[in-house]
Every structure is written in structure tokens, then in C-alpha cells.
Amino acid sequence: MGYFSDPFQRYFVSRTCRRSPLIHRGYCVRAQAVAHCLQEFLQDTAHCPQRQVLSLGCGFDSLYFRLTGVPAGLRVSGTTCIWEVDFPAVVKRKRLQIDQTEALRSLLRDVTPPGGANESGSIVLDSQDYRLIGVDLSDVAALDSALNGAGLRWDCPTLILAEVVLCYMDPTRSEAVIGWAAQRFLHSRFVLYEQFFPEDAFGQVMVSHFEALNSALRSVSVYPRLQDQEQRFLRKGWQSCRVLDMNEFSASCVPESEKMRLDSLEQFDEFEEIHLKCSHYFILVASQGDLAAVPALRPLSGCAEFEVLPAPACSGAVLAKPLSSDVLGLRRFGHRSFIVSSQFIVTTGGFGEGTGKHHRLEDIHVLLQEEEAWSREVTSSQWDGRLLHSLAPLTGGDLLVLGGRFSPSRPAVDAMILTCEKATGAVTITRRDLSLELRRWRHSATRVCLCGRFYVFVFGGRSIDFSALQDPVFLDIESLSWDQVSVMGVTPLGCHSHSSCEWEGGAVISGGLLGSGTPTGSITVLKPAGSHFFWERLDTTPPLTPRYSHSSHVIGHKLLLVGGVWIHARGSPGLTMVDLITGHVCEFHIDSTALEWPLMLHGHSSVLLPDMRCVAILGGGGTCFSFGTHLNARPVMLELPPTM
């Protein structure tokens, strides 16, 4: 697909196949991080007559061939020797593949022929500047002996690579490797890429995935935080250490031009999933000797400042309780929900579970309350399969569906009106051509009022041509025609995946993902004033942590923000209460111990149930990188804070 250039990798894979854009980006950022660390090392040791790169658990990486055989890539002089270590069976297969491939074999220099003293030893391939060593990394004494016997220089500037390898080892053995490297290599850098933060819902899914593969992440529970990993290296003798999660790395070490190039390769719309993946992987560089005097993981000039802070302090906790186990039809994300009456909730579309597989759903789901229990479900298969649309109320109890998409390259065009029969739970659809084709998704549509006239106010979203839309659009509810409405003040920056809800005739827009790809923590109010609306930005105290893919509700003068995704703080957002008069912010942790599954609060919808003093969370979850799709098992009732 062109995410990065590696003309040699095709010789080491048995087949090629198309992966999802999410997986492409997830592995691309890993390649970017390792390449960044390698380039820094080569730059910082350019004056040295000889350098070494030692790859631990090398697998079928084509590093040596990229370094020596790509004119426009990481070409370096013959003073850099590549050492690769893995289990004997792995490196023997790699040696066989090299021997059978002319394009690879021709790049080797002065290969020592097989046989002789090394035939039964650990050296599987011995050339002038490339050596394959077969040894178990968990046996440090054997590793040291094998490298020493093969002629590795301990005083030579060395870059040690460990990409997702130490995490599978017993922590005492991986610590032994870290300590051994600190003692043996006088001038070196150790680059570690692996997982962390198993505590939130995404982390739990990640850990369970590897356990199911019988490849448990053995160090992630011992070193769950980045500071734990940093102290791990400092404690074992490394002089300096710097560690970034992959969101931090992307923000500070990937040029804007490269991000734009990647955006042009294929349509992408899995922002929650890539940000969550990147918040659970890190790149670490520990340094020793002369190399400790030069900072590693240096931010590039022109990149915006980015800092991940601890999660904001909480004022308390709110309890999440599962709905009746009889409710099974709301395992989905990217859908929309609306409470039509106190006993009637309608949910449309989304991506979820049906007929034994995951796909775009083609049903309308109605959840009814009977005898004070939300337990009756009614579904109809009239839905056209769109997701990430909007759902707004019209007069008479009807609902208006606008926008959405079938794929990132195929937006929905026409509008739909849903008419709900409250007694039976039946929903009928009337398609409408509103003249203006609203080819956008991840937008908001909110009912507002100006001079006694009601409008559906549409803001933000994405389109095929624009990463974040800014222009507000107004639809007259009575005539269902688009209208020119005057709005004064500074329009908020274009965003998508934000939330909007009604307040005092206007709308409160919170959060969202900007066109730059970073979340915003802004709250902007669209207020009616005479014959026009005006924008007013709300300053919050303390500042609101940027988030997106959340839901929101207003009770009186209090704004509730439910869940979402943030990348500027560790963990996952809970419930946030914002006073719309004073701007005061209170954070509440969501206690999900009553649930039997990890609760993911993105891609969900929610409705306010004031009589029950709770918020009903419907659906939620997502595709968790390559770990599978996680869908919240049942709707959840989230209690309101006691101060509401």
C-alpha cells in the first residue's frame, strides 16, 4: 500500500494479503518509531569508524538488506555491522531463505562458507557485516558466549533492538537481558517497543487476546505504566531513559508532510481504534556511555508540542449497572439512539453483531419499558446500513436521519424520517430528498429555536474531501428546507466525532477531533439572541481534557460528558460534569465492577432518564486493532452524580 518502503520483505513472507487501514497504520507507526531510533543512532555515531546494530528476536525482519540495498532508504557504509539473534530454528529458516534468493544473497559480503568450527555452533550466517546467531534470549550466559565467540565488539557503539520480544519472557529473565546489556555495551542504546497499560477496557481486551493465543504478555502486569518501564532500565544500570507512547511519538516525531502522505494512501475512519492502540504501545530508548550525553527520541522541528498527563483528579465515582440479560440486540458501535418517550428508545444502524458475524447492521432497534423494566425489544429490517449518521427530533415525535456513511468512500445522500408507533414499537421510514446533499458523517444535528422557529442545526463532521467540516447548516423543521440563519461570533474550528445537545434554545458543542488529528477540549455554546445566533466559548476550570467520540446531556445548567477517547491523559474518560454558568469541571470515575465484561465508552450512544436519575448507555466498543472486535455485552445504566 506504500505506507513504508521495504522491497525485501516479500522474500520473507509466504503470501501477501490486504489488511484493514487500521492494521496498516498500526504497523506503520511501529516501523516509523524503529526507523526514527535507527536514524538517530546512525546520525549520532556518524563520526565513529565502526558501529553495530544488535536485533534481539529478529524474526524475518529485512533490516540488513534495507540498510545496504535501498539507495533511497537507510543506506549506510560497511562500517555498520548487523547482528541478528533469534531461536536457532528461526534463524536457520531465515538463512535458508537468503541462500535461495539471489536478490538477498547478492547483497552479502565475504560470507564464510558453512562447515568447520561453526557448523554445530550458534553462528548460522557469518559475513563481513551481517551475522545470524541462533540462541535462546532467556539464557543470558549462552547469548553472551555466542556473541563473544562470533566476534562482537563490546566497546563499539551499539544499537540494541527489541521489538515486542521481552514482553513474552518471564520478567526476571527479561530484566537479566536489560542488565546484561547495560553492563556489557559501554556505548549503547537499547530500543524497546511493546505493550503497556493493561488496566482499562482496551488493555484488558489486548491482554486477553494474547492469552488466548498462548502468548501471554508476561511483563505488562509487572510494568504497567511508562514510568515503571523507565525505572526498570535505570534500575538495571542504564544512565538515561526516554519513553513515549505511540500517540506522543506520532505527534512529536512524524513530520506533517508524512502524515498527509499517509492520509492520501487510502480512506481511513478508525480514529478511536488507532488512538487506543497507540496509547497502549510505547517506544523506549535507554542510553549508556557516550550516547547517554545525546538526547534520544528528539522531537522534530515544526511538530506541535504534545504531552500526556495523568488522568484528572476525580471527585467521586458513579456506578454502572448492566441492564436485563434479556436485552441482546444492542451489541454495536457507530449507531445513534433517541428517547422518543419515557418508555421508548429507538436505535438506528451501526456496526455490530448479527447472523454470527460482524457487519454494518440493517435494523432499527426499539427498547421498550414495561412494568418499570427496560426489557422488551422490537426490531425491523428497514435500515439501509448507514452508520455515523445523526438523529434529531421533528415536530409530532418523528425523527430525522441525516448523513452517515456506508464506507469512508461512500457517504449516504438522502435523508429519512422515522415515525414511531409508541404502543407497538413499530417504526416506519419515509425517505426525503432535501435538495442539499449532506454528504458528511461523524457530525451532529441538534434542535434549536430562534424567534419561535425551530431548526435542526447541523455542525461538523467529515466528508470525502474534508477531514473536518466547519460550516454550520440549518434546516427549518416545519418546511424541511435549508435556511440561511445569521450566526455571529467566532465559529469553532472544524471537527468531527464531537457531541452536541440542546440548551436554552441553542446548542452546546463539546470536544471533537480537529482536522489536525488531535482532540479538542473546547466547549462552545450556540446562543439565540434576537434575530440571530452567536457563538460563545466557555472557559472551564480546571481545563477540560480533550476528548472525542463521547456523548453528552444537559440537566439544568449542568453538562454531562459521557466517556469518549482522550490521548492527552492516561486511561479512559469517565463521567464529566461541567457547570455551564461558571465553567467549573468535576470528574467522576465510572465503577464498572458490577459488569462481567470490559466497558468501552466510545462509539456508543446514550439517553438521559431523569426519572430514574441515570444515563442509559447503549452499545459501544470497536475493532481493537488486531485483537478482534469488542462490543459491550448489554446496555448499562450509569447513575448520576449526587450533586445533580
Secondary structure, 3 states (H helix, E strand, C coil): CCCCCCCCHHHCCCCCCCCCHHHHHHHHHHHHHHHHHHHHHHHHCCCCCCEEEEEECCCCCCHHHHHHHCCCCCCCCCCEEEEEEECHHHHHHHHHHHHCCHHHHCCCCCCCCCCHHHCCCCEEEECCCEEEEECCCCCHHHHHHHHHHCCCCCCCCEEEEEECCHHHCCHHHHHHHHHHHHHHCCCEEEEEEEECCCCCHHHHHHHHHHHHCCCCCCCCCCCCCHHHHHHHHHHCCCCEEEEEEHHHHHHHHCCHHHHHHHHCCCCCCCHHHHHHHHCCEEEEEEEEHHHHHCCCCCCCCCCCCCCCECCCCCCEEEEEEECCCCCCCCCEECCEEEEEECCEEEEECCEEEECCEEEECCCEEEEEEECCEEEEEEEECCCCCCECCEEEECHHHCEEEECCEEECCEECCCEEEEEEECCCCEEEEEEECCCCCCCCECCEEEEEEECCEEEEEEECCECCCCCCCCCCEEEECCCCEEECCCEECCCCCCEECCEEEEECCEEEEECCEECCCCEECCEEEEEEECCEEEEEEECCECCCCCEECCEEEEECCEEEEECCECCCECCCCCEEEEECCCCEEEEEEEECCCCCCCCCCCCCEEEEEHHHCEEEEECCEEECCCCCEEECCCCEEEECCCCC
